[in-house]
Amino acid sequence: MQLPVSEAGADSAKRNAALMRAVPLTRLVDYGVTVGDALELTARISTKEAPAWDLVAEDMAGRYASLAREAAADGCMISAAQAWACAAALNHVAQLAYNADEPRKAALYEAGRQAVIAHGSIVGTVSELQLPSPEGALYGWQVAPAGGAPLAAVVIVGGLSGWGAVYLSMAQALARRGVLCVLAEGPGQGSTRMRSGLHLDAETLPLFTRFVDHAHASGARRVGVCGNSFGGLFAAHMAAMDPRVSAVCINGAPMAPTVPDFRTAREQMAALFGVESESALEQRLTDLRMSPHKHRIDAAMLVVEGGRDPLVALGEQASFFDLGQRQRCQLMTWPDGEHTIYNHAAWRNAQVADWFCAQLLPDS
């Protein structure tokens, strides 16, 4: 399909270049984009007169949606499910081009949501969650293991711009080990923000534990939480406020966040919290900061860090250990690891899933 050249010219080229720095090939693959599609996306937006990032990713997603429908019409349901998963991943990375919740971002995210629903209707183990709350519906996904009722569950939380189904590969690593996975889109995230209009503040932060409620209601006797990027801070809060959390993994988060220097991160935080002024943003971050004087985590704790993480310095996350029991804390380091270990995603998923199994299924 021939796409229109962006009307922004040089500005669009700069924006595409900035997005490629923020969303490198390793992150695209971690979010479910195939290597071939990641290479195609970056190649198509790399020229000076290239279309915008979101137009190219959306075009590729549409191609997969057509392939999914054709495969289903031919009775090739496994191929249809695979194509819907590819369409979802590409729509999810397309929406990364926008920080604020303008209609274009919401439409792209909704297209990703519909693709995951279509994928789940075929595979049978992936289903959407809409958990009621007085403030509005909390959205997410459940990834169930094959076989009997799970004895354990893990709630996975994303950060500022990647949520929910972008962590399907991590969820599937847990499901293959017999663990139910809940992909949470909490206040300020994903469809919970864009459909329910629910933002994050000190009052809505406890709503993250509604996903723990769901895990217990599904039959899990033990529950863990895993937070990726800024979501690691949310996971730590969940573990501190909810004694039902038996294990927590923090992957790439600051314990005491401050207003970032980068405009993109500031805009993403403003969207998360639903604020406009820097003073309001500072207050929200102050409310989120954790310290041993105010917070205690009794759950087993795993911190995952990378030596090439430009956002969270090596060793910085060790401060979370001050909130817990040192003998129950473990550090997992990739010396060459990028932010949240994008560049070793498959082995990261395996190692983190094995750790959760050791904590939540000790007799298995």
C-alpha positions, -999 to 999 in steps of 0.1 A, spaced: 0 0 0 13 35 -9 12 57 21 11 95 21 44 113 27 42 131 60 32 167 57 57 176 84 88 170 63 120 173 82 101 175 115 85 141 108 119 126 100 132 139 133 102 124 151 107 91 134 144 91 144 134 99 180 109 71 180 136 46 167 158 57 196 131 52 222 117 21 206 147 1 192 144 -31 174 149 -51 206 119 -33 222 98 -39 191 105 -77 193 99 -77 231 65 -62 224 56 -90 201 66 -76 167 84 -103 146 121 -96 137 112 -93 100 84 -68 107 106 -48 131 132 -45 103 106 -36 78 91 -9 100 125 7 108 135 6 71 103 22 59 106 52 82 143 57 79 143 80 48 140 117 49 106 117 31 92 86 49 56 84 62 51 87 99 59 59 123 22 53 132 11 52 95 36 25 86 29 4 117 -9 7 112 -5 -2 75 14 -34 85 -11 -42 111 -39 -39 86 -21 -63 63 -20 -89 91 -57 -83 99 -65 -91 62 -43 -122 64 -61 -133 96 -95 -130 80 -83 -149 49 -68 -177 70 -100 -180 91 -121 -182 59 -99 -210 47 -102 -228 81 -66 -222 90 -73 -210 126 -38 -214 140 -25 -191 112 -54 -167 119 -45 -165 155 -9 -158 147 -18 -131 123 -41 -114 148 -13 -114 174 10 -97 148 -17 -71 141 -21 -64 178 16 -59 183 20 -35 154 -10 -14 165 4 -13 200 37 0 188 19 24 164 3 42 194 37 48 209 40 77 184 16 97 206 20 106 243 -12 125 250 -46 108 246 -57 123 214 -82 105 192 -55 90 170 -37 73 199 -70 60 213 -80 46 179 -47 28 174 -48 13 209 -84 2 203 -74 -15 171 -48 -34 191 -74 -43 217 -98 -57 191 -69 -77 175 -61 -93 209 -98 -101 214 -98 -118 180 -66 -137 188 -81 -148 221 -113 -160 206 -93 -185 186 -67 -197 211 -91 -199 240 -65 -191 267 -64 -153 263 -95 -133 274 -102 -97 281 -108 -85 317 -131 -57 327 -131 -54 364 -157 -30 380 -147 -3 404 -166 28 417 -142 50 396 -147 30 363 -138 -3 347 -103 -16 350 -92 -33 318 -67 -61 313 -61 -96 300 -61 -131 314 -37 -157 300 -46 -191 314 -24 -222 314 -37 -253 296 -50 -281 318 -64 -279 353 -71 -249 376 -39 -230 384 -26 -229 420 -7 -197 415 -10 -164 395 12 -135 386 -1 -100 378 21 -82 352 21 -44 352 35 -21 325 48 14 328 43 47 311 36 37 275 36 -1 271 8 -20 288 -13 -51 288 -9 -74 258 26 -61 249 36 -85 277 19 -115 261 53 -133 257 60 -129 294 25 -141 303 29 -171 280 62 -181 297 43 -182 330 13 -200 315 36 -227 301 47 -234 337 11 -237 349 8 -202 363 -22 -180 355 -12 -146 343 -32 -113 346 -20 -85 323 -31 -54 342 -39 -20 327 -42 0 359 -52 36 366 -35 58 341 -27 29 317 -41 15 285 -78 11 281 -84 19 317 -72 54 309 -84 57 273 -118 40 277 -127 46 314 -109 80 318 -92 67 350 -59 84 359 -34 76 386 -31 94 419 -28 85 456 -65 76 458 -66 54 427 -33 36 433 -49 9 455 -71 -1 425 -42 -20 412 -50 -46 438 -83 -53 421 -62 -75 398 -50 -95 428 -86 -99 438 -93 -114 404 -64 -137 406 -76 -151 439 -112 -154 427 -98 -175 398 -85 -200 423 -49 -191 428 -37 -198 463 -5 -177 459 -2 -145 439 29 -126 426 32 -93 409 57 -83 382 63 -46 372 82 -36 341 97 -2 336 78 24 357 54 -4 365 80 -19 388 72 10 412 35 1 410 43 -35 416 63 -26 447 34 -5 460 10 -35 454 33 -57 474 36 -32 502 -2 -26 505 -15 -61 500 -3 -89 522 -17 -115 497 12 -107 474 38 -135 480 64 -125 455 73 -93 436 96 -87 406 107 -51 399 122 -47 364 136 -12 355 119 12 380 131 40 402 120 39 439 119 77 443 109 91 409 115 127 400 103 149 371 124 137 341 145 159 319 132 143 287 101 159 272 87 125 260 88 111 295 73 142 310 44 140 285 39 103 292 38 110 330 13 139 325 -9 115 306 -6 88 333 -16 112 360 -40 134 340 -22 166 349 -9 195 329 14 216 352 49 206 363 40 214 399 10 189 397 33 163 381 59 168 409 32 163 436 20 131 419 55 118 419 61 128 455 30 107 464 45 77 446 80 77 462 87 49 485 110 48 515 117 24 544 101 49 568 67 45 551 67 12 533 74 -24 541 74 -54 517 72 -89 533 70 -107 500 100 -124 483 116 -98 460 134 -100 427 151 -70 411 161 -72 375 186 -48 362 207 -41 330 241 -26 326 231 -6 295 198 8 309 198 46 301 169 52 324 177 34 356 214 32 366 230 -1 375 226 -6 412 199 20 416 171 -5 421 189 -22 450 173 5 472 141 -15 470 158 -41 491 156 -16 520 119 -21 520 120 -59 524 137 -88 541 173 -90 528 173 -128 530 143 -129 507 157 -105 481 175 -115 449 193 -95 422 193 -106 386 217 -87 364 224 -86 327 257 -67 323 247 -57 287 210 -55 294 190 -26 280 160 -10 298 139 -39 312 163 -62 294 146 -58 259 177 -74 243 174 -107 262 136 -108 264 131 -145 259 157 -156 285 145 -128 308 110 -142 306 122 -177 313 144 -167 343 117 -145 358 90 -172 353 113 -198 369 118 -175 399 81 -170 404 75 -207 402 101 -213 429 83 -188 451 47 -196 444 48 -233 436 75 -246 460 61 -281 462 57 -286 424 
